[in-house]
């Protein structure tokens, strides 16, 4: 989950799935793969060497992006929003 330092701090990006994207980004940057092994988040995702919580966020982000293309989701709402 995003951690804000100030009370009224919000994401600048207002696009759909931006919150899930930011959570995934911070999860990857806090993982041992990025911190200790000095790899980029993309390299960590490709190698599969990330914690299970980051894998869950990746799946949630995928479902959110997929729901943008699904016309049925217009009535049900986006997943992960």
C-alpha positions in Angstrom: 0.0 0.0 0.0 1.2 3.5 -0.8 2.7 5.3 2.2 2.3 9.1 2.2 4.4 11.3 4.3 2.0 14.3 4.4 -1.7 14.4 5.2 -3.0 15.6 1.8 -0.4 14.0 -0.4 -1.9 12.3 -3.5 -0.6 10.7 -6.7 -0.1 13.0 -9.6 -1.0 10.3 -12.1 -4.8 10.2 -12.3 -5.0 7.5 -15.0 -6.8 4.2 -14.4 -4.8 1.6 -12.4 -2.3 4.3 -11.3 -2.6 3.3 -7.6 -1.9 -0.3 -8.3 1.0 0.6 -10.6 2.5 2.8 -7.8 2.1 0.0 -5.2 3.8 -2.5 -7.6 6.6 0.0 -8.2 7.3 0.6 -4.5 7.0 -3.1 -3.7 9.7 -3.9 -6.4 12.0 -1.1 -5.3 11.8 -2.4 -1.7 12.5 -6.0 -2.6 15.9 -7.6 -2.1 16.3 -8.0 -5.8 16.5 -4.3 -6.3 18.1 -3.3 -3.1 20.8 -6.0 -2.6 21.4 -7.3 -6.1 21.1 -3.9 -7.7 18.8 -5.0 -10.6 16.1 -2.9 -12.2 12.5 -3.7 -11.4 12.0 -5.0 -14.9 14.9 -7.4 -14.6 13.5 -8.6 -11.2 10.0 -9.3 -12.7 11.5 -11.1 -15.7 13.7 -13.3 -13.5 10.8 -14.1 -11.1 12.9 -13.3 -8.1 10.3 -11.1 -6.3 8.3 -11.6 -3.1 4.8 -13.1 -3.3 3.2 -9.8 -2.4 4.8 -8.2 -5.5 3.6 -11.1 -7.6 0.0 -10.5 -6.3 0.3 -6.8 -7.1 1.5 -7.7 -10.6 -1.5 -9.9 -11.1 -3.8 -7.2 -9.8 -2.2 -4.7 -12.2 -2.7 -7.0 -15.1 -6.3 -7.6 -14.2 -6.9 -3.9 -13.9 -5.4 -3.1 -17.3 -7.3 -6.0 -18.9 -10.6 -4.7 -17.4 -10.0 -1.5 -19.3 -10.3 -3.4 -22.6 -13.3 -5.5 -21.5 -16.6 -3.8 -22.5 -18.5 -5.7 -19.8 -16.4 -4.0 -17.2 -18.0 -0.6 -18.0 -21.0 -1.7 -16.0 -19.2 -3.6 -13.3 -16.3 -1.2 -12.7 -12.6 -1.7 -12.9 -10.8 -4.3 -10.9 -8.1 -3.1 -8.5 -9.4 0.5 -8.5 
